[in-house]
Amino acid sequence: MIRLGDLLALAWRKLTARKVTTLFTILAVSLGVALVSAFTSLLSPLRQLVTRATLQFAPLRPDIIMVRGKLKEGEKPNKRYSYFSSEKELKEEDKTFLASLDHVRHVCEPIRVKSTSLGLPRNYAYNNPQIYGVPDVYLERYWHPSIDRDSLTTDVIPVIVSDHRLNVRFDEKHKVFRLDEKFKKEDHLGRELEIVVGDNYTHSGPFGYEWKEGRSHFKRLTKEEYKKERLRTYNNLACRHDMLIYDKRLTLRGKIVGFHTLERSLIPKRVAHEFVRWLRLRSELSSLEDRASSVRGVKPPSIDKLKAKRYHILHVLVDDESCVNELSELLEKKKYKIQTRSIMLRETLVVFDRGATIAKRVSYAVGAILLLITGLLIWLIIGKSVHDSRREIGLLRAVGSTKRTILHVFMVEAGMLGTFGGLLGLFEGWLLSSGLTRFALWFAHSNVEKMAADGQVFRAQELLPETLHAFEIETGIAMMVVTISISCLAGVVPALRAARLDPVEALRND
């Protein structure tokens, strides 16, 4: 019986005797392995990135259930996220019912205050920010313990801001906004800021545009340039509005008392009520056609009108996020349309997995077709090797080698083709996935820089990982097993034919 080392040496010698054919076959085998391994190494990190992005940009805290209405007769639940309902579907009795449930701490509809500016402590005014009025019980979740509530006077409004609003700096050299690596929340706690309610786009902040290098860039305005910019805006508006009424603004003082990760700023609900009341009154005054005769008779809207008896949405704040799933199941049984952070994540991952499954099937199908083609190629190559090795087969049989030994020689030759092709395919897959992620991350970073050049600094830059591919050992082992198995199966028929050759006939034909 021939030893394993001699068996491998003989198979290797037979492969190296046909270098071009062997190399071509190994490359063909590696293509299918590379495609599947590259795709599988990208899938898991992309899913993790989608999960992180969903949780980071989720507009809901994990201890809040958003109720968006009630299902009508025959209507199926739609879990896709939508912050506003098309109609005011919830009534006062719905709010009362929600507030009566166990583990519910508070129920309210957040008030969004439009036409506002928030002048943050870096001399950069964020126009049209999302400012919501929420109950004090909401603010308590974010209120930093170092800020004493008694230190706030009656004329200072507590504000909870999104931390990334402050985590930017203006790069004077490149004229772009960048994320500040030295940012510390503690440096901004307790700092005062301006809240401008009303004509917010005349309060655009000390930045303007300049045309440079074929594109528009931000630049810091001097005091004179800033005055001219505001005057230009004022004159443009004066052509369309009565500025005695339209150009009315409330400039109030706020104080940063905490931070959160949501894409909005929070103020007390009672203050938001007053903001909305003032803005509504100013809007009604500016829309009167005969202002001289109508202003005397206008009546300010009562604050009671702001307490609507029907609601677009209701936020249900629970005692602890562990109660969310139990309450969600109860509300779904009561035919309420609900949304939670876990539902958002689950639905996002369902959509991702659905698309990934389709892409996976296509990838596996293409990989399988390539492996089947290479299997046919291996069958032809081993068959040609058997035909060219008839004399060697006859000599081996003449010196006492069994049929099993001859079978093993050609099976090892086919297995070596699959092994080398599989290893090369795994390496090619790693190179392919690594190259794709490098290009994708470079493209993403360059687009973040372009957005920063336009003054838009998003938290997407914080989400971008160092790499998006991860080689899994289990997948590599499975691919090697499949590749070697297909190669061995492809070599079975030619190897059996070689083992059945009559040694006398083989030597005579040679």
C-alpha positions as CSV (number, residue, x, y, z in Angstrom):
1,M,0.0,0.0,0.0
2,I,1.4,3.4,-1.0
3,R,2.1,5.9,1.9
4,L,0.1,9.1,2.2
5,G,3.2,11.3,1.6
6,D,4.1,9.4,-1.5
7,L,0.4,9.7,-2.6
8,L,0.5,13.5,-2.2
9,A,3.9,13.8,-3.9
10,L,2.6,11.8,-6.9
11,A,-0.6,13.9,-7.2
12,W,1.4,17.1,-6.9
13,R,3.9,16.0,-9.6
14,K,0.9,15.2,-11.9
15,L,-0.5,18.7,-11.3
16,T,2.7,20.5,-11.9
17,A,3.2,18.7,-15.1
18,R,0.2,20.6,-16.5
19,K,0.9,24.0,-15.0
20,V,-1.3,26.1,-17.3
21,T,-4.3,23.7,-17.0
22,T,-3.9,23.4,-13.2
23,L,-3.7,27.2,-12.7
24,F,-6.7,27.8,-14.9
25,T,-8.7,25.2,-13.0
26,I,-7.7,26.6,-9.6
27,L,-8.7,30.1,-10.7
28,A,-12.1,28.9,-11.9
29,V,-12.8,27.1,-8.6
30,S,-11.8,30.3,-6.7
31,L,-14.3,32.5,-8.4
32,G,-17.4,30.9,-6.9
33,V,-15.7,30.8,-3.4
34,A,-14.6,34.4,-3.6
35,L,-18.1,35.6,-4.5
36,V,-19.9,33.8,-1.7
37,S,-17.2,34.5,0.9
38,A,-17.1,38.2,0.0
39,F,-20.9,38.6,0.4
40,T,-21.1,36.7,3.7
41,S,-18.2,38.7,5.2
42,L,-20.1,41.9,4.4
43,L,-23.6,40.8,5.5
44,S,-23.1,40.6,9.3
45,P,-21.3,43.9,9.7
46,L,-23.8,45.7,7.5
47,R,-26.6,44.3,9.7
48,Q,-24.8,45.6,12.8
49,L,-24.4,49.0,11.2
50,V,-28.1,49.2,10.4
51,T,-29.0,48.3,14.0
52,R,-26.7,51.0,15.3
53,A,-28.0,53.6,13.0
54,T,-31.6,52.7,13.8
55,L,-31.0,52.9,17.5
56,Q,-29.0,56.1,17.3
57,F,-31.4,58.0,15.1
58,A,-34.5,56.6,16.6
59,P,-36.8,59.5,17.5
60,L,-38.3,57.5,20.5
61,R,-36.8,56.6,23.8
62,P,-37.0,53.0,24.8
63,D,-39.4,53.8,27.6
64,I,-42.0,55.6,25.4
65,I,-44.9,54.1,23.4
66,M,-46.2,56.3,20.6
67,V,-49.9,55.8,19.9
68,R,-50.8,57.0,16.4
69,G,-54.6,56.2,16.3
70,K,-56.9,53.2,16.2
71,L,-57.4,50.6,13.5
72,K,-60.6,50.9,11.5
73,E,-62.8,48.0,10.6
74,G,-60.9,45.7,8.2
75,E,-57.7,47.8,8.5
76,K,-54.4,45.9,8.9
77,P,-51.7,47.1,11.2
78,N,-48.9,49.1,9.5
79,K,-45.8,49.1,11.6
80,R,-43.8,51.4,9.3
81,Y,-42.7,54.5,11.2
82,S,-44.6,57.7,10.7
83,Y,-44.4,60.4,13.2
84,F,-47.6,62.3,12.3
85,S,-50.9,60.7,11.5
86,S,-52.9,62.2,8.6
87,E,-55.9,62.9,10.8
88,K,-56.6,63.5,14.5
89,E,-57.7,60.0,15.2
90,L,-57.3,59.9,19.0
91,K,-59.9,61.4,21.4
92,E,-59.9,62.6,25.0
93,E,-61.3,59.2,26.1
94,D,-58.3,57.5,24.5
95,K,-56.0,59.7,26.5
96,T,-57.9,58.9,29.7
97,F,-57.8,55.2,29.0
98,L,-54.0,55.2,28.3
99,A,-53.3,57.2,31.5
100,S,-55.3,54.6,33.5
101,L,-53.1,51.7,32.6
102,D,-50.7,50.2,35.0
103,H,-47.0,51.2,34.8
104,V,-48.0,54.4,32.8
105,R,-46.4,57.5,34.2
106,H,-47.7,60.1,31.9
107,V,-49.6,60.6,28.6
108,C,-49.3,63.7,26.4
109,E,-49.0,65.0,22.9
110,P,-45.6,66.9,22.5
111,I,-46.1,70.4,21.1
112,R,-43.8,71.3,18.2
113,V,-42.9,75.0,18.2
114,K,-42.2,76.1,14.6
115,S,-40.6,79.4,13.5
116,T,-37.8,79.3,16.1
117,S,-34.0,79.6,16.3
118,L,-31.7,78.3,18.9
119,G,-28.5,80.3,19.3
120,L,-26.1,77.8,20.8
121,P,-22.9,78.7,22.7
122,R,-20.6,78.4,19.7
123,N,-21.9,81.5,17.9
124,Y,-23.8,79.3,15.5
125,A,-27.6,79.6,15.2
126,Y,-29.4,76.4,14.1
127,N,-32.3,77.6,12.1
128,N,-35.6,75.8,12.2
129,P,-34.6,73.3,14.9
130,Q,-37.1,70.8,16.1
131,I,-38.1,72.2,19.4
132,Y,-40.8,70.3,21.4
133,G,-42.6,71.2,24.5
134,V,-42.9,68.2,26.9
135,P,-44.1,67.7,30.4
136,D,-41.7,68.1,33.3
137,V,-41.7,64.4,33.8
138,Y,-40.0,64.0,30.4
139,L,-37.4,66.6,31.2
140,E,-36.5,64.8,34.4
141,R,-35.2,61.9,32.4
142,Y,-32.5,64.1,30.9
143,W,-32.0,66.8,33.5
144,H,-28.3,66.7,34.6
145,P,-28.0,66.3,38.4
146,S,-25.3,69.0,38.6
147,I,-27.9,71.7,37.5
148,D,-29.9,72.9,40.6
149,R,-33.5,73.5,39.7
150,D,-33.7,76.4,42.2
151,S,-30.8,78.2,40.3
152,L,-33.2,78.9,37.4
153,T,-34.9,82.2,37.7
154,T,-38.4,82.8,36.2
155,D,-37.0,84.5,33.1
156,V,-34.7,81.6,32.1
157,I,-36.1,78.6,30.2
158,P,-34.5,75.2,30.8
159,V,-33.5,73.5,27.5
160,I,-32.5,69.9,26.8
161,V,-30.4,69.9,23.7
162,S,-29.0,67.1,21.4
163,D,-25.4,66.7,22.2
164,H,-24.3,66.6,18.6
165,R,-25.6,70.1,18.1
166,L,-22.6,71.3,20.2
167,N,-20.1,68.7,19.0
168,V,-19.0,70.8,16.0
169,R,-16.4,73.4,15.3
170,F,-15.8,75.7,12.4
171,D,-12.5,75.0,10.6
172,E,-11.3,78.5,9.4
173,K,-8.7,77.0,7.2
174,H,-10.9,74.7,5.1
175,K,-14.2,76.7,5.7
176,V,-16.1,73.7,6.9
177,F,-17.7,72.4,10.1
178,R,-16.1,69.4,11.7
179,L,-16.8,67.2,14.6
180,D,-15.0,68.5,17.7
181,E,-12.7,65.8,19.1
182,K,-12.2,67.8,22.3
183,F,-15.9,68.2,23.0
184,K,-17.0,67.7,26.6
185,K,-20.7,67.9,27.7
186,E,-19.6,69.3,31.1
187,D,-18.2,72.4,29.4
188,H,-21.7,73.4,28.2
189,L,-23.9,72.5,31.1
190,G,-25.4,75.6,32.6
191,R,-24.5,77.9,29.7
192,E,-27.1,80.3,28.5
193,L,-28.4,80.6,25.0
194,E,-30.9,82.6,23.0
195,I,-34.3,81.3,22.0
196,V,-35.7,83.3,19.2
197,V,-39.4,82.8,18.4
198,G,-41.0,84.4,15.3
199,D,-39.1,85.7,12.3
200,N,-36.3,83.1,12.6
201,Y,-34.7,83.4,9.2
202,T,-33.7,87.0,9.9
203,H,-31.7,85.5,12.7
204,S,-29.4,83.4,10.5
205,G,-26.3,83.5,12.7
206,P,-22.8,84.9,12.0
207,F,-22.1,82.8,9.0
208,G,-22.6,83.4,5.3
209,Y,-21.6,82.0,1.9
210,E,-18.7,82.6,-0.4
211,W,-17.9,81.2,-3.8
212,K,-14.5,79.6,-3.8
213,E,-12.8,76.8,-5.9
214,G,-15.9,76.3,-7.9
215,R,-18.3,75.7,-5.0
216,S,-20.1,77.5,-2.2
217,H,-18.4,77.6,1.2
218,F,-19.3,78.9,4.6
219,K,-17.5,81.9,6.0
220,R,-17.6,83.8,9.3
221,L,-19.3,87.2,8.9
222,T,-18.0,90.3,10.5
223,K,-20.5,92.5,12.5
224,E,-20.9,94.8,9.5
225,E,-21.5,92.0,7.1
226,Y,-23.9,90.4,9.5
227,K,-25.9,93.7,9.7
228,K,-26.0,94.0,5.9
229,E,-27.2,90.4,5.6
230,R,-30.0,91.0,8.0
231,L,-31.0,94.2,6.3
232,R,-31.0,92.5,2.9
233,T,-33.3,89.8,4.2
234,Y,-35.5,92.4,5.8
235,N,-35.9,94.4,2.6
236,N,-36.8,91.2,0.6
237,L,-39.5,90.4,3.1
238,A,-40.8,94.0,3.2
239,C,-41.9,93.6,-0.5
240,R,-44.4,91.0,0.6
241,H,-45.4,91.8,4.2
242,D,-46.3,94.6,6.5
243,M,-43.1,94.6,8.5
244,L,-44.7,96.6,11.3
245,I,-46.5,93.4,12.2
246,Y,-44.5,90.7,10.4
247,D,-41.1,91.5,11.9
248,K,-42.0,90.8,15.5
249,R,-39.7,88.4,17.4
250,L,-39.5,87.1,20.9
251,T,-35.9,86.8,22.1
252,L,-35.7,84.9,25.3
253,R,-33.0,83.4,27.5
254,G,-32.5,79.7,27.8
255,K,-30.1,77.5,29.8
256,I,-28.7,74.1,29.0
257,V,-29.7,71.7,31.7
258,G,-29.2,68.3,30.0
259,F,-28.4,66.4,26.9
260,H,-30.0,63.6,24.9
261,T,-29.5,61.7,21.7
262,L,-32.7,62.5,19.9
263,E,-32.9,64.8,16.9
264,R,-34.7,67.6,18.7
265,S,-34.5,70.1,21.6
266,L,-36.9,70.0,24.5
267,I,-38.5,72.8,26.6
268,P,-41.3,72.7,29.2
269,K,-44.7,72.2,27.8
270,R,-46.2,75.3,29.5
271,V,-43.6,77.4,27.8
272,A,-44.3,75.8,24.4
273,H,-48.0,76.6,24.9
274,E,-47.2,80.3,25.3
275,F,-44.9,80.2,22.2
276,V,-47.7,78.6,20.1
277,R,-50.2,81.1,21.4
278,W,-48.0,84.1,20.5
279,L,-47.1,82.7,17.1
280,R,-50.7,82.1,16.3
281,L,-51.7,85.6,17.3
282,R,-48.9,87.1,15.2
283,S,-49.8,85.0,12.2
284,E,-53.5,86.1,12.4
285,L,-52.4,89.8,12.7
286,S,-50.1,89.6,9.7
287,S,-52.7,87.9,7.5
288,L,-55.4,90.6,8.0
289,E,-56.1,92.5,4.8
290,D,-57.5,95.6,6.4
291,R,-55.1,95.9,9.3
292,A,-56.0,99.5,10.2
293,S,-59.7,98.6,11.0
294,S,-59.3,95.0,12.0
295,V,-56.4,95.1,14.5
296,R,-58.7,96.9,17.1
297,G,-61.2,94.1,16.9
298,V,-59.0,91.1,16.9
299,K,-59.2,88.8,20.0
300,P,-56.2,86.7,21.0
301,P,-56.9,83.0,20.8
302,S,-57.6,81.5,24.2
303,I,-55.0,79.0,25.5
304,D,-57.9,76.6,26.1
305,K,-58.1,76.2,22.3
306,L,-54.6,74.8,22.3
307,K,-55.8,71.9,24.5
308,A,-57.2,70.0,21.7
309,K,-59.7,67.3,22.4
310,R,-58.5,65.2,19.5
311,Y,-54.8,64.3,18.9
312,H,-52.6,63.2,16.1
313,I,-50.3,61.2,18.4
314,L,-49.9,60.5,22.1
315,H,-46.7,59.6,23.8
316,V,-47.1,57.1,26.7
317,L,-44.2,57.3,29.1
318,V,-43.9,54.1,31.2
319,D,-42.2,53.5,34.5
320,D,-39.6,51.3,33.1
321,E,-38.6,50.1,29.6
322,S,-39.1,46.5,30.7
323,C,-42.9,47.2,30.8
324,V,-43.0,48.4,27.1
325,N,-43.5,45.0,25.5
326,E,-46.4,44.0,27.9
327,L,-48.2,47.3,27.4
328,S,-47.6,47.1,23.6
329,E,-49.3,43.8,23.4
330,L,-52.2,45.1,25.4
331,L,-52.6,48.2,23.2
332,E,-52.4,46.1,20.0
333,K,-55.2,43.9,21.3
334,K,-57.3,47.1,21.8
335,K,-56.7,47.9,18.1
336,Y,-54.4,50.8,18.7
337,K,-51.7,51.8,16.2
338,I,-48.5,51.9,18.2
339,Q,-44.8,52.5,17.6
340,T,-41.9,51.8,19.9
341,R,-38.1,51.7,19.5
342,S,-38.0,47.9,19.5
343,I,-40.8,47.8,16.9
344,M,-38.9,50.3,14.7
345,L,-35.7,48.2,15.1
346,R,-37.5,44.9,14.4
347,E,-39.3,46.3,11.3
348,T,-36.0,47.8,10.0
349,L,-34.2,44.5,10.4
350,V,-37.1,42.6,8.8
351,V,-36.7,44.8,5.7
352,F,-32.9,44.5,5.7
353,D,-33.1,40.7,6.2
354,R,-35.6,40.4,3.4
355,G,-33.3,42.2,1.0
356,A,-30.3,40.3,2.3
357,T,-32.0,37.0,1.8
358,I,-32.7,37.8,-1.9
359,A,-29.2,39.0,-2.4
360,K,-27.9,35.9,-0.6
361,R,-29.9,33.6,-2.8
362,V,-28.6,35.3,-5.9
363,S,-25.0,35.1,-4.6
364,Y,-25.3,31.5,-3.7
365,A,-27.0,30.6,-7.0
366,V,-24.2,32.3,-9.0
367,G,-21.6,30.7,-6.7
368,A,-23.2,27.3,-7.2
369,I,-23.3,27.6,-10.9
370,L,-19.6,28.6,-11.0
371,L,-18.7,25.6,-8.8
372,L,-20.8,23.2,-10.9
373,I,-19.0,24.5,-14.0
374,T,-15.6,24.1,-12.4
375,G,-16.7,20.6,-11.2
376,L,-17.3,19.7,-14.9
377,L,-13.9,21.2,-15.7
378,I,-12.3,19.1,-13.0
379,W,-14.0,16.0,-14.4
380,L,-12.6,16.7,-17.8
381,I,-9.1,17.5,-16.5
382,I,-9.0,14.3,-14.3
383,G,-10.3,12.3,-17.3
384,K,-7.5,13.8,-19.5
385,S,-5.0,12.9,-16.7
386,V,-6.2,9.3,-16.6
387,H,-5.8,9.1,-20.4
388,D,-2.3,10.5,-20.2
389,S,-1.2,8.3,-17.3
390,R,-2.2,4.9,-18.7
391,R,1.4,3.7,-18.7
392,E,2.0,4.9,-15.1
393,I,-1.2,3.1,-14.0
394,G,-0.1,-0.1,-15.7
395,L,3.3,0.1,-14.0
396,L,1.7,0.7,-10.6
397,R,-0.6,-2.2,-11.1
398,A,2.3,-4.4,-12.3
399,V,4.3,-3.8,-9.1
400,G,1.4,-4.7,-6.9
401,S,-0.7,-1.6,-6.4
402,T,-4.4,-2.3,-5.8
403,K,-7.4,-0.7,-7.5
404,R,-8.0,1.3,-4.4
405,T,-4.5,2.8,-4.5
406,I,-5.1,4.0,-8.1
407,L,-8.4,5.4,-7.1
408,H,-6.8,7.3,-4.3
409,V,-4.2,8.8,-6.5
410,F,-6.7,10.5,-8.8
411,M,-9.1,11.4,-6.0
412,V,-6.2,13.2,-4.2
413,E,-5.4,15.0,-7.4
414,A,-9.0,16.3,-7.7
415,G,-9.1,17.1,-4.0
416,M,-5.9,19.2,-4.2
417,L,-7.4,21.2,-7.1
418,G,-10.4,21.9,-4.9
419,T,-8.3,22.7,-1.8
420,F,-6.0,25.2,-3.6
421,G,-9.0,26.7,-5.4
422,G,-10.9,27.1,-2.1
423,L,-8.0,28.7,-0.3
424,L,-7.3,31.1,-3.2
425,G,-11.1,31.9,-3.3
426,L,-11.2,32.8,0.4
427,F,-8.2,35.1,-0.1
428,E,-9.8,36.7,-3.2
429,G,-13.0,37.1,-1.2
430,W,-11.2,38.8,1.6
431,L,-9.4,41.2,-0.9
432,L,-12.7,41.9,-2.7
433,S,-14.7,42.7,0.5
434,S,-11.8,44.7,1.9
435,G,-11.6,46.7,-1.3
436,L,-15.3,47.3,-1.5
437,T,-15.5,48.5,2.1
438,R,-12.5,50.8,1.7
439,F,-14.1,52.4,-1.3
440,A,-17.5,52.6,0.5
441,L,-16.0,54.2,3.6
442,W,-13.9,56.6,1.5
443,F,-17.0,57.6,-0.4
444,A,-19.1,58.0,2.8
445,H,-16.4,60.1,4.5
446,S,-16.0,62.3,1.4
447,N,-19.7,62.9,1.4
448,V,-19.7,63.8,5.1
449,E,-17.0,66.4,4.2
450,K,-19.2,67.8,1.4
451,M,-22.1,68.1,3.8
452,A,-19.9,69.8,6.3
453,A,-18.8,72.2,3.6
454,D,-22.5,73.2,3.4
455,G,-22.8,73.6,7.1
456,Q,-24.5,70.2,7.7
457,V,-22.7,68.1,10.2
458,F,-24.6,64.9,11.0
459,R,-23.9,62.2,13.4
460,A,-23.4,59.8,10.5
461,Q,-19.7,60.4,10.8
462,E,-19.7,58.9,14.2
463,L,-21.5,55.8,12.9
464,L,-18.9,55.1,10.2
465,P,-16.8,52.1,11.4
466,E,-13.2,51.4,10.5
467,T,-14.2,48.4,8.3
468,L,-17.4,46.8,7.1
469,H,-16.2,43.2,6.5
470,A,-15.6,40.4,9.0
471,F,-14.3,37.0,8.0
472,E,-16.1,34.2,9.8
473,I,-14.1,31.0,10.4
474,E,-17.3,28.9,10.2
475,T,-18.1,30.2,6.8
476,G,-14.6,29.6,5.6
477,I,-14.6,26.0,6.8
478,A,-18.0,25.4,5.2
479,M,-16.9,26.8,1.9
480,M,-13.7,24.6,2.0
481,V,-15.8,21.5,2.7
482,V,-18.2,22.3,-0.1
483,T,-15.5,23.0,-2.6
484,I,-13.4,19.9,-1.8
485,S,-16.5,17.8,-1.8
486,I,-17.6,19.0,-5.3
487,S,-14.0,18.5,-6.6
488,C,-13.8,15.0,-5.2
489,L,-17.2,14.1,-6.6
490,A,-16.2,15.5,-10.0
491,G,-13.1,13.2,-9.9
492,V,-14.9,10.0,-8.9
493,V,-15.9,8.8,-12.4
494,P,-12.5,9.3,-14.0
495,A,-10.7,7.8,-10.9
496,L,-13.0,4.7,-11.0
497,R,-12.2,4.3,-14.7
498,A,-8.5,4.5,-14.0
499,A,-8.8,1.9,-11.2
500,R,-10.6,-0.5,-13.5
501,L,-7.9,-0.4,-16.2
502,D,-6.3,-3.7,-17.0
503,P,-2.5,-3.3,-16.4
504,V,-1.6,-5.5,-19.4
505,E,-3.9,-3.5,-21.8
506,A,-2.6,-0.2,-20.3
507,L,1.1,-1.2,-21.0
508,R,0.3,-2.6,-24.4
509,N,-1.6,0.5,-25.5
510,D,1.3,2.7,-24.4
